[in-house]
Amino acid sequence: MHIFDKNRILIEIRQSNQRRLEIENSYLWRMKKVYLDNAATTAIYPEVVQEMMKVLQEDFGNPSSSHSFGRQSKSVLEFSRKSIAKSLNATSQEIIFTSGGTESNNWILRNAVTVLKVERIISSKIEHHAVLHVLDALKDEFDIVVDYVNILSNGEVDITHLVSILSEPKTTLVSLMHVNNEIGTVLDLDLVGRICKQHHAYFHSDTVQSIGKFSFNLQELPIDFLVASAHKFHGPKGVGFAFIRKGLPIAPMVFGGEQEKGIRPGTESIHNIAGMAKALELSLSDLDRQQTYISDLKSYLISELQSGFPEFKINGNPEGFYNIINIQLPFSEDKTAMILFHLDMKGIAVSRGSACQSGSSKTSHVLAEILSEKDAIKPSLRISLSKYNTAADIDYLISVLKEL
């Protein structure tokens, strides 16, 4: 074959491959897409995008600068802080901006050991790894005591056991998440907070899954520390905040500047902070209606699962948080291995647990704690809803699952 013929054939193959890719991409964009993984992240509100674009274009000054550009950015920064504080009935001095929940949890837990001088931290084995991995590191570094409260079969904290542990007098921090990110069980923050006060213990809660989806009154709620990530309530990624009760001492985790009262140095991401404040304002302004709408969607999902798959099971408490459900479906082993892949190919986004470990083949540490060994190894699905979901999304999910 002549060299000319070879080149021509290669060109035709490349052109054919390019046409195939274009056809596949066109099909993917036309394919119905259903996002049911809102516990991992949420779609950003259009109003938040507009707010962020305005700040990026008009308020680009460094808020630490003394000139007018800097003062304008500083004004945006402090307005956002006051807005967030007002949404939670806190004071603006109690809101410190961070990069999100992981940084905030690391900071608060380490500060508890180094500054508050706690001798013991009480937590649970179903916490997010942003807490569990920090506890492992603190144990190694400071040789502190970490006690784990028992978890009931429905995924809830055993309050009786918590009281029993707290009865031993030690300087203690209790760290228990408000809403579990995998199974949606809910902690009674007021009850646990009062128990902690009775035993003179500090109380920290990872509230990443509930800020923006739950009404907080931090003037009345007996809690010392909580954390938030904006992308969980339709805000931007890479920004969050820590609530630190006024009067509690806290030291910086990193050093280098006087930003955030000198305890969280680094130039603030003004557009992200403004976007976060806007997202929280929007989420809470329509909270009752959103809760009702999403709760009704969850109830509809459960009824459709009961109809289509009578033997399905709910992992955790069926009465858990209104936007999260974790389920086992009665599929054979050969089919269960392909569930997520099959759903993804049909344009449906769900997960089997935390997005932070979705690429792992390990059994969920949360499900391993509440299920039998046999059930824990079975693939489970976490379905998490938002205001942008519809009953049609549920119908499509059920129809695709039935194809298996």
C-alpha positions in Angstrom: 0.0 0.0 0.0 1.3 3.4 -0.9 2.2 5.9 1.9 -0.5 8.2 0.5 -3.2 5.5 1.0 -2.0 5.0 4.6 -2.3 8.7 5.4 -5.7 8.9 3.8 -6.9 6.0 5.8 -5.5 7.4 9.0 -7.2 10.7 8.3 -10.6 9.0 7.7 -10.2 7.0 10.9 -9.6 10.2 12.9 -12.5 11.9 11.2 -14.7 8.9 12.0 -13.7 8.9 15.6 -14.3 12.6 15.9 -17.8 12.2 14.4 -18.5 9.4 16.9 -17.4 11.5 19.8 -19.6 14.4 18.6 -22.6 12.0 18.3 -21.9 10.6 21.8 -21.6 14.0 23.4 -24.7 15.2 21.6 -26.6 12.2 23.0 -25.3 12.8 26.5 -26.5 16.4 26.4 -29.9 15.4 25.1 -30.2 12.6 27.6 -32.5 13.3 30.6 -30.4 14.3 33.6 -31.7 13.9 37.2 -29.5 15.1 40.1 -30.3 13.2 43.3 -27.1 13.7 45.2 -27.7 16.9 47.1 -26.0 15.7 50.2 -22.8 15.8 48.2 -23.3 19.3 46.8 -26.1 21.4 45.5 -26.8 23.5 42.4 -25.9 27.1 43.0 -28.8 29.6 43.1 -28.9 31.9 40.0 -29.2 34.8 42.4 -26.0 33.8 44.1 -24.1 33.7 40.8 -25.4 37.2 40.1 -24.3 38.4 43.5 -20.8 36.8 43.1 -20.4 38.3 39.6 -21.3 41.8 40.9 -18.7 41.5 43.7 -16.0 40.1 41.3 -16.5 43.0 38.9 -17.2 45.9 41.3 -15.7 45.0 44.7 -12.3 43.5 43.8 -10.3 45.4 46.4 -8.4 43.7 49.2 -10.5 44.2 52.3 -7.3 44.8 54.4 -6.4 47.8 52.2 -7.1 51.2 53.6 -8.1 52.9 50.4 -11.6 53.2 49.0 -11.4 50.0 47.0 -10.4 48.0 50.1 -13.0 49.7 52.3 -15.7 48.8 49.9 -14.6 45.1 49.9 -14.4 45.3 53.7 -18.0 46.6 53.8 -19.1 43.6 51.7 -17.3 41.3 54.0 -18.8 42.6 57.2 -22.3 42.9 55.7 -22.1 39.2 54.8 -21.0 38.4 58.3 -23.9 40.3 59.8 -26.3 38.7 57.4 -25.2 35.2 58.3 -25.2 36.0 62.0 -28.8 37.4 61.7 -29.9 34.3 59.9 -28.8 32.1 62.8 -29.6 34.6 65.6 -25.9 34.9 66.6 -23.7 37.9 66.9 -21.4 38.8 64.0 -18.3 38.4 66.3 -19.2 34.7 66.6 -18.9 34.0 62.8 -15.5 33.3 61.4 -15.1 32.6 57.7 -13.2 29.5 56.6 -12.8 27.3 53.5 -15.6 25.0 54.7 -16.5 22.2 57.1 -13.3 20.2 57.0 -11.1 23.2 57.9 -13.6 24.3 60.6 -13.8 20.9 62.2 -10.0 20.5 62.2 -9.6 23.9 63.8 -12.2 23.6 66.5 -11.1 20.1 67.6 -7.5 20.9 67.7 -8.2 24.1 69.6 -10.2 22.1 72.1 -7.1 20.2 73.0 -4.4 22.9 72.7 -6.4 25.9 74.2 -9.4 24.6 76.1 -7.1 21.8 77.5 -9.8 19.1 77.1 -8.6 15.7 78.3 -11.3 13.7 76.5 -13.4 14.0 73.4 -16.6 12.1 73.1 -17.8 11.4 69.6 -19.4 8.6 67.5 -18.1 6.1 64.9 -20.6 7.4 62.3 -19.2 11.0 62.2 -17.8 12.4 58.9 -14.2 11.6 58.3 -13.5 15.4 58.7 -14.0 14.6 62.4 -12.9 11.0 62.8 -9.6 11.5 61.1 -8.9 14.5 63.2 -9.6 12.5 66.3 -7.1 9.8 65.2 -4.5 12.5 64.6 -5.1 14.2 68.0 -4.9 10.8 69.8 -1.5 10.2 68.2 -0.2 13.7 68.8 -1.5 14.5 72.3 -2.4 11.1 73.7 -5.9 12.3 74.6 -8.8 10.0 75.5 -11.4 9.5 72.8 -14.6 7.8 73.8 -17.2 6.7 71.3 -20.9 6.8 72.3 -23.0 3.8 71.3 -25.2 4.0 68.1 -28.6 2.5 68.1 -29.7 0.2 65.3 -31.6 3.1 63.7 -28.5 5.2 63.5 -29.3 7.5 66.4 -27.0 8.3 69.3 -27.6 6.4 72.5 -28.3 9.3 74.8 -28.3 7.1 77.9 -24.8 5.9 77.1 -23.7 9.5 76.5 -24.9 10.5 79.9 -23.1 7.5 81.4 -19.8 8.5 79.8 -20.1 12.1 80.8 -20.6 11.1 84.4 -16.9 10.5 84.7 -15.4 13.9 85.6 -12.9 15.0 82.9 -12.5 18.2 80.9 -14.5 17.1 77.9 -15.6 18.1 74.5 -18.6 16.3 72.9 -18.4 16.3 69.1 -21.6 14.8 67.5 -23.0 15.7 64.1 -26.4 17.2 63.7 -27.5 15.3 60.5 -25.7 12.3 59.4 -24.5 12.8 55.8 -25.0 9.2 54.7 -28.2 8.0 56.5 -29.9 11.3 57.5 -30.4 10.5 61.2 -30.9 13.7 63.3 -29.4 14.5 66.7 -31.5 16.5 69.2 -29.0 19.4 69.5 -31.0 21.1 72.3 -31.1 17.9 74.4 -27.5 17.0 73.9 -26.5 20.6 74.5 -28.3 20.7 77.9 -26.8 17.4 78.9 -23.3 18.8 78.1 -24.0 21.9 80.2 -25.1 19.8 83.1 -21.8 17.9 83.0 -19.7 21.0 82.3 -18.6 19.7 78.9 -18.1 21.8 75.7 -20.3 20.9 72.7 -19.3 20.9 69.1 -21.5 19.8 66.2 -20.7 19.2 62.5 -23.8 20.9 61.1 -22.7 20.9 57.4 -25.8 18.9 56.3 -28.3 21.1 58.2 -27.2 24.7 57.9 -29.5 26.3 55.3 -32.0 23.4 55.7 -32.9 23.9 59.4 -33.8 26.8 61.6 -31.2 27.7 64.2 -31.5 30.1 67.1 -28.0 30.2 68.5 -28.9 32.6 71.3 -31.0 29.8 72.8 -29.4 26.7 71.5 -26.8 25.4 74.1 -24.0 24.8 71.7 -20.4 26.1 71.7 -19.2 25.4 68.1 -20.8 24.5 64.8 -19.7 24.6 61.2 -21.0 25.2 57.7 -20.1 24.7 54.0 -21.8 27.0 51.5 -22.1 24.5 48.7 -24.5 22.4 50.8 -27.1 25.1 50.7 -26.9 26.2 47.0 -23.8 28.5 47.5 -20.3 28.3 46.1 -17.7 25.7 46.9 -14.6 26.4 48.9 -16.1 28.7 51.5 -17.8 28.1 54.9 -17.8 29.4 58.4 -17.4 28.4 62.0 -19.6 29.6 64.8 -17.6 30.0 68.0 -19.5 31.0 71.1 -18.6 34.5 72.3 -16.1 34.3 75.2 -14.5 31.0 74.3 -10.8 31.3 73.6 -9.5 30.2 70.2 -6.1 30.3 68.7 -5.2 30.4 65.0 -4.4 27.1 63.2 -2.2 28.9 60.6 -0.3 32.2 60.9 0.4 35.1 58.6 -2.0 38.0 59.0 -4.6 39.8 61.0 -7.6 38.8 58.9 -10.7 37.4 60.7 -9.6 39.0 64.0 -6.2 37.5 63.6 -7.3 33.9 64.2 -7.9 32.9 60.6 -5.3 34.7 58.5 -5.3 34.9 54.7 -7.0 37.3 52.3 -10.7 36.7 52.4 -12.5 35.4 49.3 -15.0 38.2 49.2 -17.1 37.0 46.2 -17.5 33.5 47.7 -18.4 34.9 51.2 -21.0 37.3 49.6 -22.3 34.3 47.6 -22.6 32.2 50.8 -24.4 34.9 52.7 -26.9 35.3 49.8 -27.4 31.5 49.5 -28.2 31.3 53.3 -30.5 34.2 53.1 -32.4 32.7 50.2 -32.5 29.2 51.7 -33.9 30.4 55.1 -36.3 32.9 53.6 -38.3 30.1 52.0 -37.5 27.3 54.5 -40.9 26.2 55.6 -42.2 25.8 52.0 -39.0 24.0 50.9 -39.1 21.6 53.9 -42.7 20.7 53.1 -42.1 20.3 49.4 -39.0 18.2 49.8 -40.6 16.1 52.6 -43.5 15.4 50.3 -41.0 14.3 47.5 -39.3 12.0 50.0 -42.6 10.4 51.0 -43.5 10.0 47.3 -40.2 8.3 46.7 -40.8 5.9 49.6 -44.2 5.0 48.4 -42.9 4.4 44.8 -40.1 2.2 46.2 -42.6 0.2 48.3 -44.8 -0.3 45.2 -42.0 -1.2 42.8 -39.6 -3.0 45.2 -41.7 -4.3 48.2 -38.6 -5.9 49.8 -36.4 -2.7 49.8 -35.1 -1.5 53.2 -34.3 1.9 54.6 -30.9 2.1 56.3 -31.2 4.2 59.5 -34.3 5.9 60.8 -37.1 6.2 58.2 -38.1 9.4 60.0 -34.7 10.9 59.5 -33.8 14.3 57.9 -36.3 15.4 55.3 -34.0 15.4 52.3 -31.9 12.2 52.8 -32.7 8.5 52.5 -30.4 5.6 52.3 -31.8 2.4 50.9 -31.0 -1.3 50.1 -32.7 -2.7 47.0 -33.5 -6.4 46.7 -31.2 -7.0 43.7 -29.0 -10.0 43.1 -25.2 -9.6 43.6 -24.4 -9.5 39.9 -26.9 -6.6 39.4 -26.0 -4.6 42.5 -22.5 -4.2 41.4 -23.7 -2.2 38.3 -26.4 -0.1 39.9 -24.5 3.2 40.1 -22.9 2.7 36.7 -26.3 1.9 35.2 -28.0 5.0 36.8 -25.1 7.2 35.7 -25.4 6.0 32.1 -29.1 7.0 32.3 -28.2 10.5 33.5 -29.1 9.9 37.2 -26.8 11.0 39.9 -27.0 9.3 43.3 -24.3 7.9 45.6 -23.6 5.1 47.9 -22.4 7.3 50.7 -20.2 10.3 51.3 -18.9 12.0 48.1 -15.5 12.3 49.9 -15.1 8.5 49.6 -17.3 7.6 46.6 -14.3 6.2 44.8 -13.5 3.8 47.6 -14.4 0.1 47.5 -14.5 -0.1 51.3 -17.8 -0.6 53.1 -19.3 2.6 54.5 -18.2 3.1 58.1 -21.6 4.4 58.9 -23.5 1.4 57.5 -20.9 -1.0 59.1 -21.8 0.5 62.5 -25.6 0.0 62.2 -26.1 -3.0 60.0 -25.2 -6.7 60.2 -22.0 -7.8 58.5 -24.1 -9.4 55.8 -26.2 -6.3 55.1 -23.3 -3.9 55.4 -21.5 -5.4 52.4 -24.5 -5.1 50.2 -24.5 -2.0 47.9 -26.8 0.7 49.2 -27.9 3.9 47.6 -28.1 7.4 49.2 -30.7 9.6 47.5 -30.7 13.2 48.6 -33.2 15.8 47.4 -33.5 19.5 46.9 -36.0 22.1 45.9 -35.0 21.6 42.3 -36.2 18.0 42.2 -39.7 17.0 41.0 -42.0 14.0 41.1 -41.0 13.3 37.5 -37.4 12.8 38.7 -38.6 10.2 41.1 -40.7 8.5 38.4 -37.6 8.4 36.1 -35.4 6.9 38.9 -37.9 4.2 39.6 -38.4 3.3 35.9 -34.6 3.0 35.4 -34.2 0.9 38.6 -37.0 -1.4 37.3 -34.9 -2.0 34.1 -32.4 -3.8 36.3 
